[in-house]
Amino acid sequence: MRSNFESDLRIVDGAIKARGELNWEAGETEALVSVSISQKGERVAGMATSPDEFKRPATNWTLDIEPGYARRFRPGPANAVGIVCAMGDDVRVFFWSQEIKLK
């Protein structure tokens, strides 16, 4: 499994609408996605894990990332980290980090 963050990510009511592609490999049938996004300049971060698995042949994942500790995300640069646990014949973990833009 491979993935990335689509850019630009939208902020709606202070939360980020995070999304990306699911690039399935042979034998993979479902995946869990976890995401953490931070804006150091704004001193805000948030994270989420998919409440249900994404099942093949889904081509995209989406998660709402709420800001922690009563802060708000703002338009501008941010850092994002993602983890996908792909399951099927085996369990594979894919980890990536990416600079993103929030709008």
Rosetta blueprint (number, residue, H / E / L):
1 M L
2 R E
3 S L
4 N L
5 F L
6 E L
7 S L
8 D L
9 L E
10 R E
11 I E
12 V E
13 D L
14 G L
15 A E
16 I E
17 K E
18 A E
19 R E
20 G E
21 E E
22 L L
23 N E
24 W L
25 E L
26 A L
27 G L
28 E E
29 T E
30 E E
31 A E
32 L E
33 V E
34 S E
35 V E
36 S E
37 I E
38 S E
39 Q E
40 K H
41 G H
42 E H
43 R L
44 V E
45 A E
46 G E
47 M E
48 A E
49 T E
50 S L
51 P L
52 D L
53 E L
54 F E
55 K E
56 R L
57 P L
58 A L
59 T L
60 N E
61 W E
62 T E
63 L E
64 D E
65 I E
66 E L
67 P L
68 G L
69 Y L
70 A L
71 R L
72 R L
73 F L
74 R L
75 P L
76 G E
77 P E
78 A E
79 N E
80 A E
81 V E
82 G E
83 I E
84 V E
85 C E
86 A E
87 M E
88 G E
89 D L
90 D L
91 V E
92 R E
93 V E
94 F E
95 F E
96 W E
97 S E
98 Q E
99 E E
100 I E
101 K E
102 L E
103 K L
